[in-house]
Every structure is written in structure tokens, then in C-alpha cells.
Amino acid sequence: MTGKQAPRNRHVVELLMEARVIPVLTIERVENAVPLARALVAGGVATLEITLRTDAAVDAAKAIIAGVPDAIVGIGTILTPADLAQAVSLGAKFGVSPGSTPELLEALAKSDLPFLPGVATASEVMQAQAHGFNVLKFFPAEQAGGIAMLRALAGPFPQTRFCPTGGIGAANAAAWLAEPNVLAVGGSWLCPAAEIRAGNWSAITARCAEAMKVLPSKG
């Protein structure tokens, strides 16, 4: 592992252990961005992943970074080196990808941005490790084999840690967090799309507060 990747991996470990749960935000309207982030932070959920899946995503990220200083804003659905450069220019604190192409991994290895490359198989874990990454996003977690798959990966990759995302919700988040190679989980259940559209910020805050009370600590 290079000198650059070692501290970056440590930073990602610390970020995930502190967060425990990272809401994956697909924001459709810029005007929802700041009140949504404030609702999440008020419920004790400050580490946020804003996905590059909508036309509003970039402006939403800018608005949250400027207007909600307590939020730790990451950019998700980073697919290309151009997406990575955009995340850096926005001032993102971390980045996330659903998968890991050689081109993206090469760009990541040259970047200082703390990052969670996405993997779903042993070969993809090996590719990420070859580029210096040992803290990874496991996606789509439930569909790619669930907890049984993650336990299987722990055998050949005992030093690798994961943030599973995909199919994780209130019913199974604690079970995932109980796994020794899981540092945090990602998901959208804390802020359902219908509540975001309705501006039901108090319900989102209450759900976050309850989740943070019942989910096991990784500290």
C-alpha cells in the first residue's frame, strides 16, 4: 500500500465508524436539499452521500455544503474520472462508487479524496486492493449474496472492511452492523422519497434519532 492510500484508508475507517449509517440521498429538487440535510443532522445522522443520479444533484450538494456546516457531505454514484474531479471541485469530504473500473481505480489511486470503491465479488476486491484500497462499498449487498457473501469474503480478505449498501433497511441494518468486517451501512430508508417530496422533515429527524439509538456502535 502506498503512503497516500494508508492514511486515506484510516480516514475512511474513522469516518464510517463514527457514522454507522450513511443515508444515500437521491435529491430531485434543489430546494429540498438544505432542509433534508438539516433534518438528518438534527436526528444525529451527519455523514451524507448525495448521489449523482439527478439533474439537481450537483446544486443540491453545493447548497448543503454551503448551508449545513455540520453535515459531512460525500458524493456517490461516481462512475468516471470526470465524476471524481467534479466531486473534488464541489468540496466533497468523501466519494463512493457502485463499482470499480480499472480507469476509475487508477484515477482514485492518484487522488487524495477519501473513497469507497464499490465491489460485489472476490475479483473486484482484489482489483481494489491492488490500487491500495481496503475499505470498500459492498453493493448491491442483499442481492449480491447478503451477509453470507460478506462472511465468505472475510476468509481470503481478513483485513478488508466494508460499507454494505443495497437492500438494507430498518429490519436488517443492525444484523449487518454486527458483522466484524462491516464498519457502517448505507441506505435510503431513513429518508423515504415520499417524505422528502412532502417536506416531512420532522418524521425524518425522528426516524434518524431512533435508528441511532438502536443501531450498534462500531467504536
N, C-alpha and C positions, 0 to 999 in steps of 0.2 A: 504494500500500500504506500502511495506517495505521501510526502509531507503535507500536501494540500488536502488529500482525502481524509487523513486521520483526524485532524481537528474538526473537519466538516462533519464526519460521521458522529463524532462525540456531540457536536452541537445538535444534530438531528435527534440523537438519543435523548438528550436533555429536553428538547422541545416536546417530543412525543410523550415522555414520562410525565411531564408537567401537564400536558393537555388531557391525556387519557382518551378523550373523544374529540374528533375533528369533524365538524359539520361540513358536508360537501354542498356548496351553495350554487345553485343554478338560478341566477338573478335575471328576470325578464324585463324589469323596469328599473331604471336608474334611481327613481325617486324612492324605491323600496330599500335601497342599499343601506343607507345610514340607519334608519330605524330598525332594520333587521339586525344589523351588527350590534347596535346598542341593546336590543332585546337579548341577544345571545350573551353579550358580555355581562349584562345585569344578572343573568342566570348562572354565571360562573364559567361560561364557555367563551374563551377569548382567542383561541387559535382557530382560524377560519380558512377554509380552502374555497376560493372563488374559481369556478370552472370557466374555461374559455369556450363555452357552448352556446352563448347567446350574443346577439349584437350589442347588448348592454353591458357585457362582462367587463370590458376594459374601463369604461367610465364608472361602473359600479365599484371596481377596485380602487380607482383614483379617489372616489368620493369617500370610501371607508378609510383609506389610509390618511386622508386629509382631515376627516371629521370625527373619527373614533380612535383616538390615540392609544387607548388601552387594547385595541384589537391587534392580534398578530396575524397579519394577512399573508397568506400564501396563494399562489396561482396554480390551478390544476388544469388537467387536460392539455398539458404541454406535449405537443406531438413532434415538433421540429426544432432545429436550432434557432429559427426565426422566432418561434413562440418563446423559447428560452430567453432570447435577447429582449423580447418585449416584457417578460416578467421582471427581468433585471431593471429595465428602464422605468417600470412602474414603481419600483421600490419594494418589491415583494420580499418577505423575510424567508420564504422557502418556496420550493416548487415541487409539483407532483405530476407524474405521467402515468397513463393507464398501461403502457407497455414500454419496451425498450428496444429501439432500433440501433444498429451499430452507429449510424450517423448521429443520433441523439446522444448516445453514451459517450462518443468521442467529444462532442461539444460540452457535455456535462463535466467530463474529466478536466477540461480546460477552464471551467467556470468556478467561481468562489461561492455560488449560491447553494445553500443547504438544499438537498434534493432527495426525494423518494422516487427512484425509478420503479416502474411497475413490472411485476413478474407474475407468472402463473405456473411455470414449470421449472424443473431442476436445471435444464439447459439455460433458461433465462437468468436464473440465479447465478450460474457460473459466468455468464457474459457480464452481468452487473459487477460481480466480484473482480473480474479481470480488469475492470475500469476503476476499481478502488472503492466500490460501494458495498457495504454490508448491512445497511438499514434500508429496507425495501418495502414498497407497497405490494401487497398480495391481492390481486384483482383478476377476475371477479371472485371474491372469496368463497361464497357459498357455492357458486356454480362451478368453480374450479376444483372442487373436492372438499371444501369445508375444513373443519378442524382436523379431520383425519388426514387430509393432504398436508396441512401445516405440520402436524406431528411427524409425518413421513419425511418432510424436508429437514426437520431438526436433526435427523441422523447424520446425513452427509454434510450438513451445514450447521454445526453446533454454535458457531459464533454469529450467525446471521439473525437479525431481528426484523420484525415485520409490523406493518400497519395494515391489517386487512380491511378491505372496503368492497362492498357489493353484497347485498342481501343481508346486511347487518342492521338490526333494529333493537327496540327495547327488550324484546323477548330473548335475544341471544347475545347481546353485547357483553354482558358480564361473563358468559362462558368463554367467549373469545379472549377477553382480557385476562382470564385466569391462566391462559397458556403461557409458559415461561418464555417463549420466543416472541411474544406479542407485547409491544410497548404501548400501543394505542389502537383505537379502531376509528374508521371513518364511516360516515353515513349521512343520509338526509332526513332521518326520522325525527330529529329534534325540531325541524322547521319544515313541516309539510307545505307543499306548493300552494295548497288551498288557503292555508293560514297566511302565507306571505301575500297572496293576491288580495285577501280580505283585510290585511293590515292588523291581524290579531296578534299584536306583539306581546301582550300580557300572557297569552297561552304559551307562546314560545319560551318566554322567560321562565314560566312555571315549570315547563317540561324540562328545560335545561337544569334548573335548580334541583329537581327531583332526581334526574339522571346523575348529577354529580354527587348526590348524597348516597346513592345506592351502588354505583359502579366502583369496583375495587381499585385501590390506589396501586400504582406501579413503583412508588417511591420506596 
